[in-house]
Amino acid sequence: MKNIAILASGTGTNAENIIRYFQDSDTVKVAFVLVDNPTAQARERAKNLCIPTYIRMRGEFKEPTLILPLLDLYHIDLIVLAGSLIFLPPYLTQRYDHRIINIHPSLLPKYGGKGFYGHKVHEAVIAAGDKESGITIHYVNNEYDSGDIIFQATCPVLSDDTPDSLAMRVHTLEYQHYPHVIEEVAGTLKG
């Protein structure tokens, strides 16, 4: 059994989808959800599904003694970012090298990097006149959205799209693919 920790900052729809996907799994267990915002809906979604939740404010991520003991307590094999806006410090990305994954709402390397998240990405895609967008699931390193790409899926950008309508299609891809990719990555981990 591989234990995963989900890091989230906002509404938690991806976190909930992942938790539900693995509820009856014999291979992957969502051990806890960690939020950096006490009012994040992700926290309530996890609690409603009987998953432990913890709060660590963004500044606390700089201090290994506030993060690593929690990961060790649950024997975390894989860290999954699900709407987390935290830039993870080197002590974490080095210890969990190729064991932290993120989902980004564009086809990286387009529209990635600091400041590109959520609707800002969809606005940029539409403003550029792109005909295609999608999702990228990638490993996390010490640069925004530049880790090795694991998986991409595409959707069309329609001529009358708004950031909201494009976001709906991108979210559909996220819900459809992220749990499967997490399962595949977890299955490749040793130990």
Secondary structure, DSSP 4 states (H G I P E B T S, - for coil): -EEEEEEE-S--HHHHHHHHHHTT-SSEEEEEEEESSTT-HHHHHHHHTT--EEE--GGGGG-HHHHHHHHHHTT--EEEESS------HHHHHHTTT-EEEEESS-TTTT-STT--HHHHHHHHHHHT-SEEEEEEEE--SSTT-SPEEEEEEEE--TT--HHHHHHHHHHHHHHHHHHHHHHHHHH---
